[in-house]
Amino acid sequence: MSKLQAMRGTRDILPDEVVYWQTIEATAREILTRAAYREIRTPIFEQTELFERGIGEATDVVGKEMYTFVDRGDRSTTLRPEGTAGVVRAYIEQNLFATGGVQRLWYAGPMFRYERPQAGRQRQFHQIGLELLGTDDPRADVEAIAIATDLLKTLGLKNLHLALNSVGRGEDRERYRQALVEYLMPYKGDLDEDSRDRLTRNPMRILDSKDKRTQEIAQNAPSILDYLGDESKRHFDRVCDLLSQLGIAYELNPCLVRGLDYYTHTAFEIQSDDLGAQATVCGGGRYDGLVEQLGGKPTSAIGWAVGLERLILLLQKLDRKLTSSIDFYLISRGDRAESQALLLSQQLRQAGLTVELDLSGSAFGKQFKRADRSGAVACLVLGDAEAENGTVNLKWLKTGEQETWQQSELLAQVETLKPKIESASVKS
């Protein structure tokens, strides 16, 4: 019988790594909640048509990367390759616009794309995303970028760069496409295979090619910023001005077009120098036509997504060691002591402490070794004598200091002990 393994492009997230995920998710939740964003949870699979209409059939995501299948009801179904289309579908279907004003939403969860697995990129990957729907005010663009910047900096990331561009409105892009194709046609034979295919289907995506020769050709291509109409220019100039007012530095990158068809006006990426070729940590932009394209009323919107695998890779590379914290490791030996230890562990947990109870029943020496390896702040010890007297021995594992407490007194003094536990945890 063959050995069962996780499928290619998926991976198990083990407990030692999960603490990174929990830290990122908790930080994101706190920052987004402070900015009045509310969490939304949409299905992992949707009708295939949603992504074909929303993302664009000419994109690589729809053309090459989606996990699509026919379900038992003979419906074409797709595992979501990104989060925005599902959120917009929910916005329309659930009448979230009915209250008026803007909707500030965020989401977290797995996405699926059939790509070649590599560091920081899996076929099942995870994102945290923000969507701000209901306004075309440039301040919304800057609010979204500022929140993403706050999140990454709060997590301790440095060497971050904001790359900024405008892809304008539909008529701006059409003028630009024509100029871009005219420029690229003489180089058709020098373009990589994917870019030659995009030349007629989606020429702007050629600017995002990772092929070295194609990148060289694209460097001298016309800039989309020269083809923006007056309204698009005003919007983009205001975004740039507001970013400067907030002290958020940016670099203009006319080759930044993002990979999905729904983008309009502002497009941006936050990149890190510490990730090598996979430099983008967060990407997003404005998508003013998507709600109407999916059957809703004309609605302006902007959003972004952060890839968690890539972000965790960066935190680990920067030596941001995160570990789960255990307050007490509780060891015991003997029937009566083990029963009391079980009760005491539950009482301490209910009082708000993190307690690991040793269930091995092995000799004290072996249990003490496990306590040292656990990373706990202190060890609680219950033997026959302690069980008889209703006491418990407490050993601070960093200093070796020992104390004896009445079990009832320990429970009564939990709030007094918490600052000492927290202080010992920080020092360790």
GILINNOR-V690792 format. One line per field, one symbol per residue. phi: phi as a letter, one per 30 degrees, with the letter a starting at -180 (. if undefined). psi: psi as a letter, one per 20 degrees, with the letter a starting at -180 (. if undefined). burial: + if it has 9 or more other C-alpha atoms within 8 Angstrom, else -. A space follows every 10 residues. Layout:
# GILINNOR-V690792
phi: ???
psi: ???
burial: ???
This chain:
# GILINNOR-V690792
phi: .dddbddeib adcdedcedd dddddddddd ddddciccdb bcddbbdeee dddddjdddd eddbcddcbc ddcicdbbdd dacdeddded eddchddddi icccbbbbld bbbdbddaei bbdcbbbcbb bccjacdedd ededddddde dddddjdbhc bccbabcice ddddddeddd ddddedcedc ddedddddec cadddddcdc ddddddddec decdddcdde dddddddded ddddddicdb bdbdddbicc dddbhdbabc cbdccidddd cbbaldbdcd dddcjcdebd abaabcdded ddedddddid dbbdccdbcc caajeddddd dddddddddd djccbccdcd iddeeddddd ddddiddbcc bbbeddddci caccbdddci dbbcbdedde ddcedddeed dddddddd
psi: pqppqqqpjq qporhhhhhg ghgggggggg ghhhjkpqqq orqhqrphhg hghghphiqh gghhiqnprp aijkppqppp irhgghghgh gghjliihir bqooqrrqaq rppnroqrpj orhorqqpqp poqjqjphhg ghggghgggg ghhhijqakq popqrpjarg hghggggghg ghghgijgii qrgghhhihh gmhhihijqi pgghhgghhj qqphhijprg ghgggghggg ghghhikoqr ppniioirjq iiqqcpqqqp qpijjchmhp hpqaaqmiig ghhjjaqppq qqrrqpohgh ghggghhjkn ppqqppgppo qqpqgghhgh hgghgghhgh jjqpppppjh jrqhghhhgh ghihjqgrpp poagghhhik rppppohgii pqqpqpghhg hhjghhhghh ghghggh.
burial: --------++ -------+++ +--++-++-- +++---++-- -----+++-+ ++++++--+- +++-++++-+ -----+++++ +-+-++++++ ++---++--- -+++++++-+ ++++--+--- ++++++++++ +++++--+-+ ++-+-+++++ +++---+--+ +++++++++- -++-+++-++ +-++--+--- ++--++-++- -++++++++- --+++-++-- +--++-++-- -++-++-++- -+++-----+ ---+++++-+ -+++++++++ ++-+----++ ++++++++++ ++++-+--++ ++++++++++ ++++++---- -----+++++ ++++--++-+ ++-++-+++- --++++++-- ---+--++-- ++---+++++ ++++-++--+ +++++++--- ----+++--+ +--+------ +--++---
